[in-house]
């Protein structure tokens, strides 16, 4: 097995694949996927990808303004301008790679509206299956690239650093074989951290691995306190991964109603259901508190069954399994952890403060999201900055470091970390959720800090151990950032 490459990409979602597809065939690439190539957070994106496909400066400025407004104006302005102005060229690349966005009978792209957007600028595919369609097309192309070696069911545990430069990462496969992968350039594209919460739209593998690896390598991270809660996770009594009721449902006019059947968003924001996610989530939280309930309802019963089945086929069929008919029944929803607006700090070319290391996607912090992400800007961030990373790598000296990759001899012990993982999730849900207090954050810090300390001195070579360590690390980083930021802003809401 070859273990030396020009480029090592850690992560198999859109953020990683788009980089690989934009690099020439002469560049030898390794792509590490923690699960199989059929599972990635990008697959779950329903609403779409935000992009102004016009050269009209006023329209582009409105997208920038909407992004800044949603992010409480603490976004990085240069990064936000880059995101918006380079959207069109990267959407064209996606279509060249075979992505089939929804079009009308005349062949024009269909555009949707979502919360925080002043107009229709959301491209979609399969009605409400945009992520799945994008990943279908990209996976088809990636397996055809002979210069890409895919390591499935393999996890990166730590970065390898020599002379203050990143020269690859240590990997562990499904059989707990541990070995080094050496590369001239390394990209962290590991996705989110939702698994540190009891209820999240993220899959269970989203344990904050990339951010935790960066932390252990003293790579700068920022804005970890800004954890976005999606307002409308499908409510069930079971804990765990939650099904998402897309922002686009509200974009088509769906109304939020409390358990008494009363529409309530007018009490909180003049934009009603189309306010940015932080405001809608916090409003739902207040409404649930005032009505002694653990959910509210989404009402789109004014639309026909035919329209709903065509526009939202994924959602319609999923909730039908629970006996809910969108055309006649209210949909029970509640806010749920969804997206990390912060992460590994990067510049406009995706570079971190560690030489030869890049980051992209949800694990990165480009600054475009500020204190709260605007709906459907996440997929756009992956492709815009992914393309910039690819362009920067093309101009680099990709001579593979003259270092022999080690194969690590390990002793594997079947320790159970389930109680620790459960407590981390319980603590994060209870004290580091939509509403936070100084007292609660300090309680969380004490509990999580104990787990972090114990895990750090107990080395067990397995996926499960490293995931648990990464959960504790990332949770600790979120808590410490939340304690440090005293004011309420965006999706960081403090009562004291």
N, C-alpha and C positions, 0 to 999 in steps of 0.2 A: 504494500500500500504506500503510495506516494504521500509524503508529509511535508513537502516544500513547495511553496507557491509564490506567485507574484502578489496575489491579492487574496486575503482571507476575509470572507463575509460571514459574520456570525448572526444568523437569523434567516428564515425562509419565507418571510412575508413580502408584501409589496416594497417596503423600504430597502430590502436586500436584493430582491430579484431585479428591480428596475435598474439598480447600479450595474449588476452583472450583465444585463441585456444591452447596456449602453457602452460596454467595454469591448474593444476589438478582439478577434479570435486569437491574436498573437499573445494575449495576456492570459496566463495560467491562473485559474480561479478555483478556490475551494469555498464551498457554501455549506455551512454547518446548520442543520435543522434539528431542533430539540425533539420534535415529533416526526411524523412522516410528512412528506411534502403536501399531503392533503389537508393538513391542519395548520391554520394560521389565523391570527386575529383579523387580518385584512379580509378574510372570507366573510366575516360577520357584518361588514359595513352594508347597511341597507339603503340609507337615504341617497347617497351619491357623492359626487365630487364637485366642489364649488369651483367655478372658473368663468371669468368673462372672456368670451372668445372674440371680442371686438377690439379694434384699435382706438375706439372712442375713449378719450381721456376722462370724460365725465363719469362714464360707467365704471372705468377702472378705479377712479378715485372713490367712488361710492363703495366698492368692495373693500378698499383699504380702510375707509372710514367705519364701515360696519364691523370689520375685524378689530379695529382699535376700540370701538365702543363696547363690543362684547368683552374685550380683554381689559376693560377699565383703564385704557390708555397707558398701561405700563408695558405694552408690547415694544419690541425693538422695531423702530420705524423702517430702517434700511432693510431688515429681513422681511417685514410685511410688504414693502414695495416690491421686493424681489419675488415673493410668493405670488403676488397678483399680476405683475407685469410679465412674468415668465410662465404663466399658466397655459396660455394658448399653445405655445410650441410643444409643451409636454403632453397636453391632451392629444395633439396630433401624433406624437410618438406612441402613445397608448393605442391609438387607432391603427397605426402602422404595425404594431405588435399583434393586432387581431382583436382588440377589444371592440365589442359591438354595443354601442350606446343606443338607447331607445330613440326611434325616429318616427315622425308622422308619415302619412301616406305619400307626401311629396318628398320625403327623404330629408326633412329638416330635423335637427336634433330637438328632442323634447326637453324642456327645462322646467324644473320644479322650484318652489319657494319653501324655505325653512325658517325657523326662528332666528331672529337677528338680521336677516337679509331683507333689504328693501327692494324686492323684486325677484324675478325668476332667473337664477343663474346656476342651478344645480343640475348637472348632467346625471342621468341615471341609466341603469341597465336591468332588464328583466323586471321592470316595475319597481321592485324593492329588493333587488338582489345584485346591487352594483359591485360590491366586494367580491362576490362569488364569480361574477362574469370577468372582472379584471384579472383575478387570480387564475381562472380557467385559461385565459389567453396567454398569460405570462408563463404559467407552468408548461404549457404546450411548447413554447419557444425555448424555455430554459433547458428542457431535457434534450433538445435538438443541438445544443451548443456543446461541441466536443471538447472545448477548453474549460468546461465547468465540471468539477468533481463534486458530487453531492454526498455529504455525510449525514444520513438520516438517523433518527433516534440517537443523536449524539449531542452532548451538551458541553459548552465551553465553561470551564471552572474559574480560570484566572488568566490574565494577560501575562505575556512573557516580556520582560523589559531588560534591555542591555544598553549601557551607555546612555541612559535617559531616553531611549527610543523604544517604541513598541515593535517587537519582531515576531509577533504571533500570539498564540494562546495555547493553553493546555486543555485537552479535550478528554471527555470520558464517554465511552459508548454504552449501549444498552446492556452489554455483558460486564460492565465495570472495568473494562480495559482502559488504562489512562496513558495518554501519549501527547507529545508536543506537536503542534503544527506551526511551522516556521513560514513567515511571509514578509515581503517588503512593506506592504501596506495592510492594515487591519481595519475593518469596519464593524462597529457594533450596531446591529439592527434587530435587537431581540424583542421589541414590542413593549407591552405594558406591564403593569404591576398589580392588576386587579385582584389577584389571588391572595393578597394580603388582607383583603376585606371579606367578610362572611358572604356578602351578596354583591355580585359584580356581573356585568355583561361580558367580561373577559373569560376565556377558557382557563381551566385549572393550571395550565402550564405557564400562565402569565405571572411569574413569581419575581419579577424585577431583576432578572439575572444580569442584564447588561449594566444597569445602574450600580448594582452591588459590586460587580467586577471592577467598574471604574472607581468606585469608592476605595476598594482595597489597593488600587494602583495609584491613589492620590490624584486621580483625574477630576477636574473641577466639575461640580454639578450645581444646579440652581433651580429655584422656583418649585421645589418638591412639595411645598405646602398647598399648591394649587391642584387639588384633586377634583376633577369635574364629576359631578353626579348627574347622570342623564335623568331628566324629569319623569320619563315614562317607561320604566322597566315593567314588563308584564308581571302583575302581582300574583304570587302563589304563596302558600304557607311554608313550602319547603325552602331551606337555605341552599345557597350555592350559586351556580351560574344562572343568570336571569336572561330571559328572552327579551329582546329590545323591540319596543313599539316605536318605529321610526319617527323622527322629527317631521318627516314629510307628511305624516297623517295630520298633524296640526297645520302643516303648510297647505293642506287641502281643505282646511276649515273646521277640523274637529275641535270640539270644545271640552274644556276640563270642568268637571262637576264634582262636588263633594258627595259624601254618602247620603246626604239629604236630597240629592238631585239638583242642587243649586250651582249655577255657574259662578265662579269666585274670582277669576283672575283680574277682573275690573277693580277689585279692592287694592291690588298690589302694583299694577303697571298698566299704563294706557295702551301698550302694545298687546295687551291681553296674552293669548296663548303663543303669540309670535315674539315674545320677549326673549332675550338670550337665556341660555340654559341655567346659568347660576341663579337668575332671578326667578325663573319658573320653578326650579327645584326648591328654593328657599320658600317660595309662596305655597307650594304643595305641603311642605313640612309644617308651616304655620297652620294651614287649613286642617291637616290631620290632627295637629295638637288641639286646635279649637273644637274639633268635632269628635274627639276621643276615638279616632280610627287609625288604622294602619295602612290605608290606601285611599285613593280617590278614583274617579272614573274619567274615561275618555269617550266622548260621544260623537260618533260620525254616522248616526242612524239616518240622517237626512239623505245619504247617498244610496244609490241602488246597489243591489248585490252584484250586478254585471260590472259596474264601474269599479267596485272595491276588489273584485276578483282579478280584474285586469291590472289595476293600478298597484295593488298590494297583495300579490298572490302568495308570497312567503308568509306574511303576517296572517292573512285570511286563513290559510290552511293550518298554520300552527295553532292559533287560538281556537280553531274549530275542534281540535282534539280535546279541548277543555269544555266543549259544548257552547262556545260563545260565537254567535253569528254577528259579524260587524254591522250588517244592515239593520239589525233589530235589537241588539244587546249593547249595553255599555261595557267598555273594556276596563277591568280593574288594573290600575297602575300605581306605582310608587317610585320615588327617586332611588337610583341604585348607582354604585360606583361604576364609572365608565371609562375615564381617560385621565392620564397624567399630563398636565400642561407643562410641567417641568421635567428635568432630567439632566443628561450629560451636556454640559455647555459646549456649543459649537459656534463657529463663525459662519460667514456666508458661503464658504466652500465645504462646510461640514467638518472642519478640522477641530480637534480638541486641543487642550493645552499640552498633551503628550505627543511628541513628534511621531509621525507616521500612523497616528490613530485617528479615525473618523467615527462619527456616529450619525444615524439617520432614523427618522420615524419617531414613534411614541417614546422610545427610551432617550431621545435627544431633546435638547432645549435650544431651538433656533431663535427663540424670542418672539415668534409670530403669534403665539396664543396669548401672551400676557397672563392675566389673572384668570382667564376663562376662554376656552376655545369656541370660536364661531363654528356653528354646525357645518359639517362637510368640508372643513379646511384641512382635516387630518390626511386624507388620501392625497390631496394636492401638495401638502408639505412633503410627503414621501417622494413624489415624483420630481418636484422642483429642486429640492436639495439633493435628491438621489442623482439627478442629472448633473448637478454642479460637482458632486463628489466624483462622478465618473470622469468629467472633464478635467478635474484637478489631478486625478490619478494618471490620466493619459499623458500629462505633461511631466510626470515624475520619473525619477530614475528608479526603475523597478527591479534592480539587481537583487536577487534573493540573498539574504544575509548568510554569511559563511558560518553557520551554526548547525551542528548536527542535532536533529530532534531526538529528545530522550523518550524512552518508554519507561514509565514509572511502575515500579514494583509496589503493589498495594495489598493490604490485608483488608478484606471486606467483612464488616460485621453487620448483621441484620438488626440494627437498632430501630425502634419505632419512634418517630418524631411526631406522630399524629396528635398527641395531646398538646404539644408546643404549637403546632400549626393552628389547631382549633382555638387556643387561647389568643394567639396573635390576631386571628380574624375577629374574635369576639371583642377584644380590646379596641381594635381599630374601628369597628362598627359603633361601639359604644361611646368612645371618647374622641375619635378623630374623623367624625362623619361630617354631615352638612353643617351642624352647629357645634362649635368648640368653646371650651372654657379653659382658663389657666389651670384651674384645679384638675380638671379631667385630663388635660395634656400632661401634667406632671405625674398623675397616676399611671397613665399610659407609658410614659418614659421609664418609670421605675420597673414596670412589668416587662416591657419589651427589652429594656436594657439588660435585665437579668438573663433573659433568653439569649440575647446577642453575645453576652460575655461567656456564657456556658457553651454555646455552640462554637464560638471562636477558638476555644481551647480543647474542643473534642472533635478531632478530625476523623471522619468516616467517609471512605471513598465510595459514594453512590450518588446517583441523580437525586434521590430523595433527601439525602443530607444537604447537598449543595443548594437545592431548592429551598429547604428550610432555613439554612444560613442566610440565603439571599432575601427571603421574606423578612427575617428579623432585621437584617441590615437596612433594607429599603424602608421598612416600617419605622425604624429608628430615625432615619434621615427625614422622613415626612414629619414625624413628631417634633424633631429639633427645629426644623424650618418653621413649623406652625407656632412653636413657642416663641421663636425669634421675631416673627411678624405680629406685632401687637394689634394693628388696625385690621378692621374687616375690609376686604377688597376682593371683588370677583367671587370665586367659589371658595374662598377662605373666609368663613363667617365666624366671628368671635363674639361671645356675649360678655366677656370681660378679659 
